[in-house]
Amino acid sequence: MRIKLSKRQIERSSEVFGNLSVAWFSAGIISPIFIKPHSVFDFLLAFGLSLFMFISFFIWSLYLVRRKL
């Protein structure tokens, strides 16, 4: 079953996912650079996970914008 959303709902959803993307970028990628990690492994794990989440939300946001057009 596919949910039908109005253009405004799709626009708002895209905006929310864009904001989540920015949040993951700032909290997950930028912040660890300034905080001393417990180990290199912890740093790389947090950085990799944050990068994955950032890219995932960013792509989903772009998909919704493209779908709106």
C-alpha positions in Angstrom: 0.0 0.0 0.0 1.4 3.3 -1.0 0.7 6.5 1.0 -0.4 9.5 -1.1 1.1 12.7 0.3 0.3 16.2 -0.9 3.0 18.4 -2.3 3.1 20.4 0.9 3.5 17.2 3.0 6.4 16.0 0.8 8.0 19.4 1.0 7.8 19.4 4.8 9.1 15.8 5.0 12.1 16.8 2.8 12.8 19.7 5.0 12.7 17.5 8.1 15.1 14.9 6.6 17.4 17.8 5.4 17.5 19.1 9.0 18.3 15.6 10.3 21.1 15.4 7.8 22.5 18.7 9.0 22.2 17.6 12.6 24.1 14.3 12.0 26.8 16.3 10.1 27.3 18.8 12.9 26.9 16.5 15.9 28.4 13.4 14.4 31.1 14.6 12.1 32.2 18.0 13.3 31.9 17.6 17.1 34.2 14.5 17.4 37.0 16.4 15.8 37.1 18.8 18.8 36.6 16.1 21.4 39.4 13.7 22.5 38.2 10.2 21.6 38.9 7.2 23.9 40.6 5.4 21.1 41.1 5.6 17.4 38.6 2.8 16.9 35.9 4.7 18.7 36.6 7.8 16.7 36.5 5.9 13.4 33.3 4.0 14.4 31.5 7.2 15.4 32.7 9.1 12.3 31.7 6.3 10.0 28.3 5.8 11.5 27.7 9.6 11.5 28.8 9.9 7.9 26.5 7.0 6.9 23.5 8.7 8.7 24.3 12.1 7.2 24.5 10.7 3.7 21.3 8.6 4.1 19.2 11.5 5.4 20.6 13.8 2.7 19.8 11.4 -0.1 16.3 10.8 1.2 15.7 14.5 1.4 16.9 15.0 -2.2 14.7 12.1 -3.3 11.6 13.7 -1.7 12.4 17.1 -3.3 12.8 15.4 -6.7 9.5 13.5 -6.1 7.8 16.8 -5.4 8.7 18.2 -8.8 
